[in-house]
Structure formats: C-alpha cells, structure tokens
C-alpha cells in the first residue's frame, strides 16, 4: 500500500504565513508528514513552525521508525530546539507553535499533536478518528459544559493549553497503538485556520465529489474562502490517501 498526498499552505488574510508544512519520504517506504501553526500572538511564530517542522523531519530521517516512542522523540526534539532558540535570541524569546505529525509505512500509521492542529481519519464515508484539541473550548467539551460543535467560533478558541516552545511541562498527545491502514483510508492534517471554516460533514461531502486529493483540497479551500472574514488566519493542510501503487 502507498500513501499518496497533496499539500496546501496559504497566507489567508494575514501579511505573513506563520504555518509550515513539511514532508519527508524515505527509500524504504517510510514517510513523515508535518503541519505546524506558529502562534502569532507570542512573536516568532513563523520561526517556531519552520524550526519544528525541520527538526521533526530531520530527526525522523536520522532514525526512522513507525512507533509512539519514535514519534515522541521527534516532537520532543523539536520542542527542545525551540527552547534553545528562545534562549539565544532577543526577538523570539516567547515563540510557540502548535503541531501535528503523521508517520507511516503504508501499512500502519502513528500520529502526535500539540495544540489545535488536527488529524482526521475518514473511512467508509465517515469520520473514523479525530484528534482532540489542546484548547480551552475542548476542555469545556470534555467537562460537558459545551458541545463539540461549539468549538468553532468560541471566544476562547485560540487559547491553547499545550504547544511546542512552552516552558511548562511538555505534554504532546501521541497515539499509543499503531493504526492499521486499509485501502481507501483518507487522512487530513490541518490547522485551525482551515478546519474552523470547513466542517467534518463538508470534508466528507467534498471528498465524495473529488477526482483526487488536489481536487479535494481545492474544493475545501473554496468553502473556506467563502466563509472566512477579512483578515482571516493562515490555513494549511496535508491530505493523504491509502491505495495500491499504480491504481
């Protein structure tokens, strides 16, 4: 089985794109896909997201493995590199980034995230899995105070409880057991600037109409641009499809 992919990263209504998307494919069929969303309110978001992506891809390539421990090591290395950069700079001392990492050999997959960059798994026309944000609204959902559909547009949606570069305890969420991939599985890794304006149902509907992954991302981007207000956030995504090579 092979994972085909397409990527998207746009500035949106902002002056700079503080998102970063990266991919590393190795000769033995292993791959690592990363989406990072630098936190603009802390300064140095663009630097933090790029540093995180570069470190994760380099660490993965140096010791490639599809496991929870390997993935944790990759994300932890990025976190440490950001902290080191903070201590060596006068301008980016508070830089932070949210992140999601997806690794696979085409048969199994592992993923990890910190913040509100999401990983979705679509199977047989349904959402088979969705990561939970490390945010104040998600905490309210977990406590039963609001519904999950109220996260979008919530006044505290941008208040993150975990991210890379925070001096507090490092606590990414890492999938513990490998996810067994089936032919036709579709994955989407996307920033909040993307999923805020495209619901899960719309993601599925657009996939059903799409000819390929690029077409899918284009269709969802059109939805996003119709709804997003002036000055809206950067938006980025990686879409993946599991299929046999050549089919």
C-alpha positions in Angstrom: 0.0 0.0 0.0 1.2 3.5 -0.8 0.1 6.9 0.7 -0.5 9.5 -1.9 -0.6 13.1 -0.7 -1.3 16.7 -1.6 -0.4 19.8 0.4 -1.8 23.3 0.9 -0.5 26.3 2.8 -1.7 29.9 2.3 -1.3 33.2 3.9 -5.1 33.9 4.1 -5.9 37.4 5.2 -2.6 37.9 7.0 0.6 39.6 5.9 2.8 36.6 6.7 2.2 32.9 6.7 3.2 31.5 10.1 2.1 28.0 9.2 4.6 25.5 7.9 4.1 22.2 6.0 6.8 19.5 5.5 7.1 16.0 4.1 10.0 13.5 4.2 9.7 10.3 2.2 12.4 7.7 2.6 13.6 5.0 0.2 12.2 2.1 2.3 8.7 3.4 2.0 8.5 5.2 5.3 7.1 8.7 5.4 6.6 11.6 7.7 4.2 14.5 7.2 4.1 17.5 9.5 1.8 20.6 9.8 2.7 23.4 12.2 0.9 26.6 13.1 3.1 29.3 14.7 1.3 31.3 17.4 1.4 34.8 16.2 0.4 36.4 19.5 3.7 35.3 21.0 6.1 36.6 18.3 8.3 34.5 16.2 5.5 32.1 15.1 7.0 31.7 11.6 10.4 30.8 13.0 8.9 28.4 15.5 6.8 26.5 13.0 9.6 26.2 10.5 12.1 25.1 13.2 9.6 22.5 14.5 9.0 21.0 11.0 12.7 20.9 10.1 13.7 19.3 13.3 11.0 16.6 13.2 11.7 15.7 9.6 15.5 15.6 10.3 15.1 13.5 13.5 12.7 11.1 11.7 15.1 10.6 8.8 18.1 10.0 11.1 16.3 7.2 13.0 13.2 6.2 11.0 10.6 4.1 12.8 6.8 4.0 13.0 6.1 3.9 16.7 4.8 6.0 19.5 8.2 6.3 21.2 9.9 7.3 17.9 7.3 9.9 17.3 7.5 11.3 20.8 11.3 11.6 20.4 10.8 13.6 17.1 8.3 16.0 18.7 10.4 16.4 21.9 13.5 17.2 19.8 11.6 20.0 18.1 10.4 21.3 21.4 13.9 21.4 22.8 15.3 23.1 19.7 12.6 25.8 20.0 13.5 26.4 23.7 17.2 26.6 22.7 16.4 29.2 20.1 14.4 31.1 22.6 17.4 31.4 24.9 19.7 32.5 22.1 17.5 35.3 20.6 16.4 38.7 21.7 13.3 38.8 19.4 11.8 35.3 19.5 12.1 34.5 23.2 8.4 33.6 23.6 7.9 31.8 20.2 5.4 28.9 20.2 3.8 26.6 17.7 1.0 24.1 17.5 1.9 20.9 15.6 0.6 17.6 14.2 2.9 14.8 12.9 1.8 11.8 10.9 4.2 8.9 10.2 3.5 5.7 8.2 5.0 2.9 6.2 1.8 2.4 4.2 0.6 -0.4 6.4 0.3 1.2 9.8 0.4 4.8 11.0 1.2 6.8 14.1 0.5 10.4 14.8 1.0 13.0 17.5 -0.1 16.6 18.1 0.1 19.5 20.5 -2.3 22.4 20.3 -5.1 22.6 17.8 -3.6 21.3 14.5 -5.9 18.3 13.9 -5.6 14.8 12.4 -8.7 13.3 10.8 -9.2 9.8 9.6 -12.0 9.1 7.1 -13.1 5.6 6.4 -16.2 4.2 4.5 -17.8 7.7 4.3 -17.5 8.5 8.0 -15.1 10.2 10.4 -13.2 7.2 11.9 -11.0 9.3 14.1 -10.4 12.9 15.1 -7.8 14.3 17.4 -8.9 16.4 20.3 -7.5 20.0 20.6 -5.4 21.1 23.5 -7.5 24.2 24.0 -9.9 25.9 26.4 -13.0 25.1 24.3 -12.0 21.5 24.0 -11.6 21.4 27.8 -15.1 22.7 28.2 -16.3 20.0 25.8 -14.5 17.4 27.9 -16.2 18.8 31.1 -19.6 18.6 29.4 -20.1 22.4 29.5 -20.4 22.9 25.8 -21.0 20.7 22.7 -18.2 19.9 20.3 -20.0 21.9 17.6 -19.5 25.0 19.7 -15.7 24.9 19.5 -15.8 26.7 16.1 -16.3 30.4 16.7 -15.9 30.1 20.5 -14.5 33.3 22.1 -11.6 31.3 23.7 -10.9 29.0 20.7 -7.3 30.4 20.3 -6.4 29.8 23.9 -4.2 26.7 23.8 -3.3 24.6 26.8 -0.3 22.8 25.1 2.1 23.7 22.4 5.8 23.5 21.5 8.0 26.1 23.0 6.1 26.5 26.2 8.4 26.4 29.3 5.7 24.4 31.1 5.6 20.6 31.1 6.0 19.0 27.7 2.8 17.0 27.0 2.0 16.2 23.4 -0.7 13.6 22.7 0.8 10.6 20.9 -1.2 7.7 19.5 -0.3 4.7 21.7 -1.1 1.8 19.4 -0.5 1.7 15.6 -3.4 2.5 13.4 -3.8 -0.3 10.8 -4.4 1.3 7.4 -6.9 -0.1 4.9 -7.2 0.7 1.2 -9.3 3.8 0.7 -8.5 5.4 4.0 -8.2 9.1 3.8 -6.3 11.3 6.2 -6.3 15.1 6.7 -3.9 17.1 8.8 -4.9 20.7 9.1 -4.6 23.9 11.1 -7.4 25.7 12.8 -7.4 28.3 10.1 -8.6 25.5 7.8 -11.0 23.4 9.9 -12.6 26.4 11.5 -14.4 27.1 8.2 -14.9 23.6 6.9 -17.0 21.2 8.9 -16.4 17.4 9.1 -19.5 16.8 7.1 -18.4 19.2 4.4 -15.0 17.5 4.3 -16.7 14.2 3.6 -19.1 15.7 1.0 -16.3 17.3 -0.9 -14.2 14.1 -0.8 -17.1 12.2 -2.4 -17.2 14.7 -5.3 -13.4 14.9 -5.8 -11.3 13.3 -8.5 -8.2 13.2 -6.4 -6.5 14.7 -3.3 -5.7 18.0 -5.0 -9.2 18.4 -6.2 -10.4 17.7 -2.6 -8.2 20.4 -1.1 -9.3 22.9 -3.8 -12.9 22.2 -3.1 -12.5 22.7 0.7 -10.4 25.8 0.1 -13.3 27.3 -1.9 -15.7 26.7 1.0 -13.2 28.3 3.4 -12.7 31.4 1.3 -16.5 31.9 1.0 -16.9 31.9 4.8 -13.7 33.4 6.2 -13.8 37.0 7.3 -11.4 39.7 6.1 -8.0 39.3 7.8 -8.6 35.6 8.5 -5.9 33.3 9.7 -3.3 31.4 7.6 -4.6 28.0 6.6 -2.7 24.8 5.8 -3.4 21.1 5.2 -2.0 17.8 4.1 -4.4 15.2 2.5 -3.4 11.6 2.2 -5.0 8.6 0.5 -4.1 4.9 1.0 -4.2 3.0 -2.2 -2.2 0.4 -4.2 0.6 1.9 -6.3 -0.5 2.4 -9.9 -4.2 2.1 -9.1 
